[in-house]
Amino acid sequence: MSGRGLIIAAPQSGAGKTTVTLALVAALRRRGLTISAAKAGPDYIDPAFHAAASGRAAVNLDSWAMPPPLLDMLATRAADGAEIFIVEGVMGLFDGAAASTGRRGATADLAAHFDLPVVLVLDVSRQAQSAAAVARGFAVHDPAVKIAGVILNRTASERHRILVADAIAGSGLSVFGTLPRDATLSLPERHLGLVQAAEHADLENLVARLAALAERQFDLDAIIAAAAPLALPAAPDDDAGILPPPGQRVALAQDRAFTFVYPHVLHAWRRAGAEILPFSPLADQAPPEHADSCWLPGGYPELHAESLAAAHNFCSGLRRFAQTRPVHGECGGYMVLGTSIEDSDGHHYAMAGLLGHSTSFAKRKLYLGYRAAKLLSGGVLGAKGARVRGHEFHYASLTAAGYDAPFAELSDSDGHALGNSGGRRGQVSGTFFHAIAVDDA
């Protein structure tokens, strides 16, 4: 079974892809199979749940932000040594940017690129036989995307299950299993998605419950048989699209306020010879003195603004560090580099003040989408004029822009100009967008 895989997808967000993926991964692992998992799209949170269920590090695969050679390299590495490679999709199966086929960021792009069959998760909580029409439509929509079968989620009763399953079976599609409606199976959420795996009070027991449920409710033999070999190059390009390390020794903020770092980015930095030096601002730790750059990733500083404001050793150490070495902040890290953060209750807390902007979480507004960035000066992400692809996902807003030089010129996934973004002052830089890969366009 070496080198085989499948994709878990759905017609829309909220159908239960993550729950089904965790249940399936954990159940197959309990069978003694070596399972590897990946998440489609720019998601920081789901891969940690995948890792907990599979016992192996997970990775992101994003067809809009990553050039195809980078996708191939990451999939090759993730699937290496695994008997089954499972990719959890993003949004609806065919949802993505209005870009060329194969570069839309859609789960369907990955299914076609890697020639992997799709298991479609159908939330049937508000329909019965009509689910067969949905499944049939997805099965014939794109000849390059093969629907291997479906898993029914949130059935209300045995009669409901039979009505839906019989209708779908009549359309020629396999029904691989069913999950009944059960609120206790839901993973807790907050404003940027699921509560992180490390914060889940009883994740091990939840994964065990999901595995046991999948063993009872899924036809695991049929799902294993449906997995197909990945279409991968014999020798993938290890350097395509890789972001350069920001230094030889990178001080990386890591705690409950700073968590959003893509696994493939850290792996690339280490592979390039960089040493990652974690430190915790919430524990009032300053960047290690022997580091030669500092990276403040995204996360939830708005939930910890009071503690960060009181972390005087962190703030003073960061200011000293920035006098001689590069400091970069993404999203939440960018917020902390500013003058202040206003929390959801309207309280203002002083931040590092290394850039002149201030941000607020009091009046939430969603900023979401892919971003193509052209760097306006050389720095940690590349030389002046270099192009980087990434995404933006936050609810905080700028309340004061400050007077720093802009960091990058942005456009959205459709190529529409969004203007300048972020700030730069001396060796300090920051922006709301998260970098994923060097742009090959």
VMD Tcl script that draws the C-alpha trace (Angstrom):
set ca {
  {0.00 0.00 0.00}
  {3.02 2.28 -0.07}
  {2.44 5.65 -1.71}
  {-1.36 5.53 -1.80}
  {-3.72 8.28 -0.77}
  {-7.10 9.92 -0.87}
  {-8.72 13.27 -0.22}
  {-11.49 14.08 2.26}
  {-13.64 16.88 0.79}
  {-17.16 18.29 1.04}
  {-19.61 20.47 -0.88}
  {-19.16 23.34 1.61}
  {-17.42 24.48 4.77}
  {-18.80 23.19 8.04}
  {-19.78 19.77 6.66}
  {-17.53 17.93 9.12}
  {-14.35 17.31 7.10}
  {-12.04 17.67 10.09}
  {-14.08 15.36 12.31}
  {-14.26 12.70 9.58}
  {-10.55 13.08 8.79}
  {-9.52 12.69 12.43}
  {-11.82 9.69 12.87}
  {-10.50 7.99 9.75}
  {-6.83 8.73 10.44}
  {-7.08 7.52 14.04}
  {-9.01 4.36 13.12}
  {-6.55 3.38 10.38}
  {-3.66 4.02 12.74}
  {-5.27 1.72 15.33}
  {-5.27 -0.95 12.62}
  {-1.50 -0.70 12.62}
  {-1.20 1.27 9.40}
  {1.26 4.13 9.04}
  {-0.84 7.17 8.20}
  {0.27 10.61 7.07}
  {-2.03 13.61 6.72}
  {-2.06 17.03 5.11}
  {-4.37 20.04 5.01}
  {-5.37 21.80 1.81}
  {-5.12 25.56 1.91}
  {-3.69 28.13 4.33}
  {-4.72 26.59 7.65}
  {-2.45 26.65 10.70}
  {-4.72 24.80 13.12}
  {-5.96 21.60 11.47}
  {-2.47 20.13 10.83}
  {-1.83 19.96 14.59}
  {-4.98 17.87 15.00}
  {-3.86 15.67 12.11}
  {-0.50 15.17 13.81}
  {-2.21 14.19 17.06}
  {-4.32 11.58 15.28}
  {-1.62 10.18 12.99}
  {1.44 10.45 15.20}
  {3.32 12.09 12.31}
  {3.97 15.71 11.42}
  {1.38 17.15 9.02}
  {1.82 19.69 6.23}
  {-0.15 22.24 4.19}
  {-0.70 21.93 0.44}
  {-1.92 25.06 -1.34}
  {-2.24 25.15 -5.11}
  {-2.63 28.93 -5.32}
  {0.22 29.97 -3.05}
  {2.63 27.13 -3.86}
  {4.14 26.41 -7.28}
  {3.54 22.82 -8.47}
  {7.14 21.70 -7.78}
  {6.76 22.78 -4.15}
  {3.48 20.87 -3.88}
  {5.22 17.79 -5.28}
  {8.13 18.09 -2.87}
  {5.90 18.54 0.19}
  {3.58 15.68 -0.77}
  {6.53 13.41 -1.51}
  {8.06 14.14 1.87}
  {4.75 13.81 3.73}
  {3.82 10.52 2.06}
  {7.28 9.00 2.47}
  {7.04 5.88 4.61}
  {3.25 6.13 4.94}
  {0.92 3.39 3.80}
  {-1.98 5.82 3.38}
  {-1.69 9.58 2.78}
  {-4.88 11.50 3.63}
  {-5.46 15.12 2.58}
  {-8.24 17.10 4.25}
  {-9.75 19.61 1.84}
  {-10.63 23.25 2.35}
  {-14.07 24.90 1.89}
  {-16.11 23.17 -0.83}
  {-14.33 20.76 -3.16}
  {-14.31 23.13 -6.14}
  {-14.15 26.43 -4.22}
  {-11.09 28.61 -4.79}
  {-9.76 31.74 -6.38}
  {-10.80 32.94 -9.82}
  {-7.50 31.77 -11.25}
  {-6.39 29.27 -13.86}
  {-7.31 25.63 -13.31}
  {-4.72 23.97 -11.14}
  {-3.75 27.23 -9.37}
  {-7.03 28.15 -7.69}
  {-6.27 26.96 -4.18}
  {-9.18 24.53 -4.56}
  {-9.15 21.02 -3.14}
  {-10.08 19.83 -6.63}
  {-6.73 21.14 -7.89}
  {-4.92 18.76 -5.54}
  {-7.16 15.85 -6.47}
  {-6.38 16.38 -10.16}
  {-2.69 17.19 -9.67}
  {-1.94 14.11 -7.56}
  {-4.60 11.93 -9.24}
  {-6.13 11.11 -5.87}
  {-9.70 9.89 -5.35}
  {-12.07 11.97 -3.23}
  {-14.23 10.82 -0.34}
  {-17.08 13.34 -0.18}
  {-18.44 14.23 3.28}
  {-22.12 15.12 3.03}
  {-23.86 16.97 5.86}
  {-27.35 15.50 5.49}
  {-28.83 17.10 8.61}
  {-31.35 19.05 6.53}
  {-32.03 16.74 3.61}
  {-32.64 13.12 2.73}
  {-32.81 11.67 -0.81}
  {-31.81 15.05 -2.28}
  {-28.28 14.29 -1.05}
  {-28.03 11.82 -3.94}
  {-28.44 14.64 -6.45}
  {-25.69 16.59 -4.73}
  {-23.37 13.59 -4.76}
  {-24.15 12.81 -8.41}
  {-23.48 16.42 -9.42}
  {-20.09 16.41 -7.73}
  {-19.23 13.08 -9.32}
  {-19.73 14.35 -12.89}
  {-18.74 18.01 -12.51}
  {-15.06 17.61 -13.44}
  {-13.71 14.53 -15.24}
  {-10.28 15.15 -13.69}
  {-11.72 14.72 -10.17}
  {-12.80 11.21 -9.22}
  {-15.36 10.76 -6.42}
  {-14.65 7.37 -4.85}
  {-17.62 7.47 -2.48}
  {-19.30 9.41 0.28}
  {-19.50 9.53 4.06}
  {-22.79 10.76 5.50}
  {-22.51 13.14 8.43}
  {-25.11 14.19 11.01}
  {-27.79 11.64 10.24}
  {-30.78 12.03 12.58}
  {-31.94 8.42 12.81}
  {-31.53 4.98 11.29}
  {-34.48 5.64 8.98}
  {-32.86 8.90 7.86}
  {-29.58 7.09 7.19}
  {-31.29 4.39 5.12}
  {-33.22 6.93 3.02}
  {-30.05 8.85 2.15}
  {-27.78 5.83 1.71}
  {-30.22 3.98 -0.55}
  {-30.69 7.04 -2.76}
  {-26.94 7.57 -3.12}
  {-26.27 3.88 -3.74}
  {-28.90 4.03 -6.48}
  {-26.85 6.71 -8.22}
  {-23.89 4.36 -8.45}
  {-21.74 5.88 -5.69}
  {-20.42 3.95 -2.71}
  {-21.45 4.95 0.81}
  {-18.38 4.39 2.99}
  {-20.05 5.13 6.29}
  {-22.12 7.38 8.49}
  {-21.63 9.63 11.49}
  {-24.78 10.29 13.51}
  {-25.66 13.75 14.74}
  {-23.72 14.21 18.00}
  {-22.85 17.63 19.42}
  {-20.18 16.10 21.67}
  {-18.10 15.25 18.58}
  {-17.77 18.92 17.61}
  {-14.41 20.57 18.12}
  {-14.54 23.92 19.98}
  {-14.00 27.04 17.88}
  {-12.94 30.65 18.25}
  {-12.66 33.59 15.87}
  {-9.85 32.19 13.70}
  {-11.17 28.64 13.56}
  {-10.83 25.67 15.86}
  {-9.37 26.07 19.32}
  {-5.80 24.86 18.86}
  {-4.92 21.23 19.47}
  {-2.48 22.10 22.27}
  {-5.29 23.90 24.14}
  {-7.83 21.09 23.83}
  {-8.52 19.80 27.32}
  {-8.98 16.14 26.36}
  {-7.74 15.70 22.82}
  {-6.35 12.20 23.31}
  {-9.68 10.86 24.53}
  {-11.59 12.67 21.77}
  {-9.34 11.13 19.10}
  {-9.84 7.72 20.71}
  {-13.64 8.21 20.66}
  {-13.53 9.22 17.01}
  {-11.39 6.20 16.14}
  {-13.82 3.85 17.87}
  {-16.75 5.50 16.11}
  {-15.07 5.15 12.71}
  {-14.36 1.48 13.44}
  {-18.09 0.93 14.02}
  {-19.52 3.27 11.39}
  {-17.06 3.28 8.44}
  {-16.25 0.54 5.95}
  {-12.52 0.88 6.52}
  {-11.66 -1.95 4.13}
  {-13.52 -0.22 1.30}
  {-11.89 3.13 2.09}
  {-8.43 1.55 2.09}
  {-9.20 -0.16 -1.22}
  {-10.32 3.18 -2.71}
  {-6.95 4.85 -2.02}
  {-4.82 5.24 -5.13}
  {-1.12 5.82 -5.84}
  {-0.03 9.46 -5.81}
  {1.08 10.90 -9.13}
  {4.50 12.27 -8.10}
  {7.69 13.10 -10.02}
  {10.63 10.77 -9.57}
  {12.84 13.59 -8.29}
  {10.89 16.60 -6.97}
  {12.60 20.00 -6.86}
  {13.60 20.64 -3.24}
  {14.13 24.38 -3.71}
  {11.13 25.59 -5.75}
  {9.15 28.30 -3.99}
  {11.01 27.98 -0.69}
  {11.13 31.07 1.52}
  {14.68 31.93 2.57}
  {15.53 31.73 6.28}
  {15.63 35.22 7.88}
  {18.97 34.43 9.50}
  {21.36 31.70 10.53}
  {19.96 31.59 14.08}
  {16.29 32.55 14.19}
  {14.66 33.57 17.47}
  {11.07 32.33 17.06}
  {8.29 33.46 19.40}
  {6.28 30.37 20.33}
  {3.52 30.14 22.91}
  {-0.28 30.49 23.08}
  {-0.08 34.03 21.64}
  {2.33 33.14 18.80}
  {1.56 29.85 17.11}
  {0.95 30.33 13.40}
  {4.04 29.05 11.59}
  {3.78 26.75 8.58}
  {5.65 23.46 9.08}
  {7.07 23.62 5.57}
  {8.59 27.05 6.26}
  {10.42 25.89 9.40}
  {11.57 22.73 7.63}
  {12.96 24.79 4.76}
  {14.82 27.09 7.15}
  {16.38 24.14 8.94}
  {17.25 22.45 5.66}
  {19.04 25.67 4.62}
  {21.16 25.39 7.77}
  {19.25 27.77 10.05}
  {18.86 27.05 13.75}
  {15.43 27.76 15.29}
  {15.59 29.22 18.82}
  {12.11 29.26 20.44}
  {11.24 31.72 23.18}
  {8.01 32.69 24.95}
  {6.90 36.33 25.18}
  {4.06 35.27 27.51}
  {6.69 33.88 29.88}
  {8.40 37.29 29.63}
  {11.36 35.89 27.71}
  {13.38 38.15 25.42}
  {14.75 36.93 22.09}
  {17.92 34.88 22.72}
  {20.95 37.14 22.53}
  {22.91 34.77 20.29}
  {20.20 34.86 17.62}
  {20.80 36.99 14.54}
  {17.14 37.54 13.59}
  {13.77 37.45 15.34}
  {10.44 36.23 13.93}
  {7.12 37.00 15.61}
  {4.49 34.79 13.95}
  {0.74 35.20 13.98}
  {-1.50 33.86 16.69}
  {-3.75 35.38 19.32}
  {-2.05 38.42 20.88}
  {-5.46 40.10 21.15}
  {-6.43 37.43 23.71}
  {-3.25 38.00 25.72}
  {-2.71 41.74 25.30}
  {-2.65 42.47 29.03}
  {-0.02 39.80 29.68}
  {2.10 40.93 26.75}
  {1.94 44.55 27.92}
  {3.17 43.42 31.34}
  {6.03 41.37 29.84}
  {8.62 44.10 30.35}
  {11.63 41.85 29.87}
  {10.25 40.66 26.53}
  {9.47 44.18 25.28}
  {12.75 45.75 26.41}
  {14.74 42.79 25.10}
  {12.96 42.97 21.76}
  {13.76 46.68 21.48}
  {17.45 46.05 22.23}
  {17.51 43.20 19.73}
  {15.99 45.39 17.00}
  {18.77 47.97 17.31}
  {21.24 45.61 15.68}
  {19.33 42.73 14.07}
  {16.25 42.12 11.91}
  {12.85 41.65 13.57}
  {9.79 40.66 11.53}
  {6.17 40.20 12.58}
  {3.34 38.49 10.70}
  {-0.28 39.32 11.55}
  {-0.38 38.93 15.35}
  {3.36 39.53 15.47}
  {2.83 42.70 13.45}
  {0.22 43.84 15.97}
  {2.72 43.38 18.82}
  {5.37 45.41 16.97}
  {2.98 48.40 16.95}
  {2.28 50.95 19.65}
  {-0.83 49.39 21.17}
  {-3.56 46.76 20.94}
  {-7.17 47.42 21.87}
  {-8.84 44.24 23.10}
  {-12.48 43.17 22.66}
  {-13.50 45.07 25.82}
  {-12.05 48.35 24.57}
  {-8.99 48.31 26.84}
  {-5.75 49.61 25.32}
  {-2.41 47.93 26.05}
  {1.00 49.28 25.10}
  {3.05 47.05 22.81}
  {6.68 47.13 21.65}
  {6.40 50.41 19.72}
  {8.96 49.36 17.14}
  {6.51 50.38 14.41}
  {4.08 53.29 14.55}
  {0.72 51.63 13.92}
  {-1.91 50.61 16.47}
  {-4.58 47.92 16.16}
  {-7.99 47.12 17.60}
  {-9.99 43.97 18.19}
  {-12.92 45.86 19.73}
  {-14.86 46.25 16.49}
  {-14.15 43.06 14.64}
  {-14.02 42.99 10.86}
  {-12.97 39.99 8.82}
  {-10.01 40.40 6.48}
  {-9.59 37.19 4.50}
  {-8.02 36.19 1.22}
  {-4.95 35.25 -0.74}
  {-2.29 37.91 -1.15}
  {0.42 38.40 -3.75}
  {3.11 40.70 -2.36}
  {5.86 42.68 -4.04}
  {8.50 43.65 -1.49}
  {9.25 47.36 -1.46}
  {12.69 46.94 0.09}
  {15.09 44.10 0.81}
  {14.67 42.20 4.04}
  {13.84 38.90 5.68}
  {11.51 37.71 2.90}
  {13.83 38.53 0.03}
  {15.37 41.29 -2.04}
  {13.60 44.48 -3.07}
  {11.11 43.66 -5.82}
  {10.86 40.00 -4.87}
  {7.37 38.53 -5.04}
  {5.84 36.34 -2.37}
  {2.48 34.58 -2.16}
  {0.53 34.18 1.05}
  {-2.77 34.95 2.70}
  {-4.47 37.28 5.16}
  {-6.90 36.15 7.87}
  {-7.63 38.38 10.86}
  {-10.37 40.33 12.59}
  {-8.22 43.12 14.01}
  {-8.08 46.47 12.23}
  {-5.59 49.30 12.03}
  {-6.77 52.26 14.12}
  {-3.66 54.30 13.31}
  {-1.42 53.59 10.34}
  {1.67 55.37 11.65}
  {4.31 56.91 9.43}
  {6.63 54.00 8.70}
  {7.67 53.09 5.17}
  {5.35 50.43 3.71}
  {6.61 46.87 3.66}
  {4.97 45.47 0.51}
  {2.61 46.23 -2.35}
  {-0.31 43.78 -2.30}
  {-2.82 42.40 -4.76}
  {-5.53 39.81 -4.26}
  {-5.91 36.41 -5.93}
  {-7.63 38.04 -8.92}
  {-4.72 40.43 -9.44}
  {-6.60 43.48 -8.14}
  {-4.32 45.99 -6.47}
  {-4.88 46.39 -2.72}
  {-2.28 49.10 -2.15}
  {0.66 49.14 0.21}
  {0.68 47.10 3.38}
  {2.63 46.74 6.59}
  {5.48 48.84 7.83}
  {9.24 49.04 7.91}
  {11.54 51.04 10.18}
  {15.23 50.30 10.25}
  {15.61 46.55 10.61}
  {12.05 46.07 11.87}
  {9.30 44.99 9.47}
  {5.81 43.62 9.73}
  {2.60 43.00 7.86}
  {-0.81 41.40 8.33}
  {-0.23 38.87 5.55}
  {1.35 35.45 6.14}
  {4.02 34.42 3.63}
  {3.71 30.91 2.21}
  {6.04 30.65 -0.81}
  {8.11 32.58 -3.29}
  {5.93 33.59 -6.25}
  {6.80 31.74 -9.46}
  {4.40 33.73 -11.65}
}
mol new
graphics top color blue
foreach p $ca { graphics top sphere $p radius 0.5 }
foreach p [lrange $ca 0 end-1] q [lrange $ca 1 end] { graphics top cylinder $p $q radius 0.2 }
display resetview
